[in-house]
């Protein structure tokens, strides 16, 4: 990209966390623009080198990002990874970011990743198809295309193939929309299958 088209980049030193190789890795931010940043992986991170990073990005270049000092969290694409003087640097381009997340993370205890994928949940022996809105290490927010009459505290079995999860969840809250759809916040009660891989906790 030409210098004329690149966004202005401010040099600074700040710290954050990314989720890569199924690990939460500390980073130092070296410069920042409105479209992305340059991050340096902290020296104490135990990985073999930039090849490990590139291998971790083969399936998807998108990673989760949390910058507490800037109160930002969300997703970014890794557009470049290189090793300079023994340090690994990642050039990140912002995708979906939420601002002023520190208070939300404090209240929720865990980062919520925007993720839209389908699964099944069973209430009173009746199966329903759901679509996730977001997912965390503690639970799911789901959307159902019908009005489901249950109370907070109800326990249901669920199956979520995208993360290979299966087990029981508790209804924490629900909201009925004007079109007859149902929004529902669920907390994991017991996982019979799978682990919460691919979803960072950050502050959990």
C-alpha positions in Angstrom: 0.0 0.0 0.0 1.4 3.4 -0.9 2.3 5.9 1.8 -0.5 8.2 0.5 -3.2 5.6 1.1 -2.0 4.2 4.4 -3.8 5.5 7.5 -1.9 7.7 9.8 -0.1 5.5 12.4 0.7 6.7 15.9 3.8 5.2 17.5 3.1 4.2 21.1 3.7 1.5 23.7 0.6 -0.3 25.0 -0.2 -3.8 26.0 -2.9 -6.3 25.1 -3.8 -10.0 24.6 -4.5 -12.0 21.4 -5.9 -15.5 21.1 -3.7 -17.6 18.8 -2.7 -21.2 18.7 -5.5 -21.9 21.3 -3.6 -19.7 23.7 -4.0 -16.2 25.1 -0.7 -14.5 24.2 0.5 -11.1 25.5 1.5 -8.5 23.0 3.0 -5.0 23.0 1.4 -2.5 20.6 4.1 -0.7 18.6 2.0 1.5 16.4 -1.7 2.1 15.9 -4.0 3.5 13.2 -7.8 3.7 12.8 -7.6 0.5 10.6 -5.1 -1.6 12.6 -1.9 -2.0 14.6 1.5 -3.5 14.7 1.9 -5.9 17.6 5.1 -7.5 19.0 4.6 -10.9 20.7 6.1 -10.7 24.2 9.4 -12.4 24.8 8.1 -14.8 27.4 5.8 -16.5 25.0 6.7 -20.2 24.4 6.4 -20.8 20.7 8.9 -22.1 18.2 8.8 -19.0 16.0 7.1 -17.3 13.2 6.4 -20.6 11.4 4.2 -21.7 14.4 2.3 -18.4 14.0 1.8 -18.9 10.3 0.7 -22.5 10.8 -1.9 -21.2 13.3 -3.2 -18.8 10.8 -3.7 -21.3 8.0 -7.3 -22.1 8.8 -8.2 -18.5 9.4 -6.3 -15.3 9.6 -8.8 -13.8 12.0 -7.8 -13.6 15.7 -9.5 -12.2 18.8 -7.9 -9.2 20.4 -8.2 -7.4 23.8 -6.5 -4.0 24.5 -7.4 -3.1 28.1 -5.6 0.3 28.1 -7.6 1.4 25.0 -10.8 -0.4 26.2 -11.1 -2.2 22.9 -12.0 -5.9 22.2 -13.0 -7.8 19.1 -11.5 -9.4 16.0 -8.7 -8.6 13.7 -7.1 -10.1 10.6 -3.4 -10.9 10.6 -2.2 -9.4 7.3 1.5 -10.0 7.9 3.7 -12.0 10.3 7.5 -11.6 10.4 10.5 -12.1 12.6 12.9 -9.1 13.1 15.9 -9.2 15.4 14.6 -12.3 17.2 11.1 -10.8 17.8 7.9 -11.8 16.2 5.7 -9.0 14.8 2.1 -9.2 13.6 0.4 -6.6 11.4 -3.3 -6.6 12.4 -6.3 -5.1 10.5 -9.4 -4.5 12.6 -12.6 -6.3 11.7 -15.2 -6.2 14.5 -14.4 -4.0 17.5 -16.3 -3.0 20.6 -15.3 0.1 22.5 -15.4 0.7 26.3 -15.4 -3.0 26.9 -13.6 -2.9 30.3 -16.9 -2.4 32.3 -18.6 -5.1 30.2 -15.9 -7.6 30.7 -15.8 -6.8 34.4 -19.6 -7.5 34.7 -19.6 -10.5 32.4 -16.3 -12.0 33.6 -15.5 -13.3 30.1 -15.0 -12.0 26.6 -17.9 -12.7 24.2 -17.0 -13.6 20.7 -19.4 -12.7 17.9 -20.2 -16.0 16.3 -23.2 -16.9 14.1 -23.7 -20.7 13.8 -26.5 -23.1 14.3 -27.2 -25.8 16.9 -30.0 -27.6 18.7 -31.5 -27.2 22.2 -34.3 -29.3 23.8 -36.9 -27.9 26.2 -39.5 -30.3 27.7 -38.5 -33.0 25.1 -39.2 -30.5 22.3 -36.1 -29.8 20.0 -35.5 -26.3 18.7 -33.0 -25.0 16.1 -31.0 -22.0 17.3 -28.5 -19.5 15.9 -25.8 -18.1 18.1 -25.3 -14.4 18.5 -22.1 -14.7 20.6 -20.2 -17.3 22.5 -18.0 -17.2 25.6 -16.1 -19.6 27.8 -19.1 -19.4 30.2 -22.1 -19.7 27.8 -24.0 -18.7 24.7 -26.4 -16.1 23.5 -28.9 -17.7 21.1 -31.7 -16.7 18.8 -34.7 -18.9 18.1 -37.4 -18.4 15.4 -40.3 -19.1 17.7 -41.6 -18.1 21.1 -40.3 -20.6 23.6 -42.1 -20.5 26.9 -39.6 -21.3 29.6 -38.5 -19.6 32.8 -35.0 -18.4 33.8 -33.3 -21.2 35.7 -34.6 -23.9 33.3 -32.1 -26.6 32.3 -31.9 -27.8 28.7 -29.7 -30.1 26.7 -27.9 -28.7 23.7 -25.7 -29.6 20.8 -23.4 -27.0 19.1 -21.4 -28.6 16.3 -19.4 -25.5 15.4 -17.4 -25.9 18.7 -18.1 -29.6 19.1 -20.0 -29.0 22.3 -22.7 -31.1 23.8 -24.3 -31.1 27.3 -26.6 -29.1 29.5 -27.1 -25.3 29.8 -29.1 -23.1 32.2 -31.4 -20.3 31.0 -30.1 -17.1 32.6 -32.4 -14.6 30.8 -34.7 -14.5 27.9 -36.5 -11.8 25.8 -39.4 -12.1 23.4 -39.2 -10.0 20.3 -42.2 -8.5 18.5 -41.9 -10.9 15.6 -42.4 -13.9 17.9 -38.7 -14.8 18.0 -36.8 -15.5 21.3 -33.4 -14.3 22.5 -31.9 -16.3 25.2 -28.7 -16.1 27.4 -27.4 -19.6 28.4 -24.8 -20.7 30.9 -22.9 -24.0 30.6 -24.0 -26.4 33.3 -22.4 -29.6 32.3 -20.4 -30.4 29.1 -20.7 -34.1 28.1 -18.6 -33.5 24.9 -16.0 -31.0 23.9 -13.9 -28.3 25.5 -14.2 -24.5 25.0 -11.4 -24.3 22.4 -11.3 -21.4 20.0 -12.9 -19.0 22.4 -10.7 -16.8 24.6 -11.7 -15.9 28.1 -9.4 -12.9 28.5 -10.6 -11.8 32.0 -12.4 -15.0 33.0 
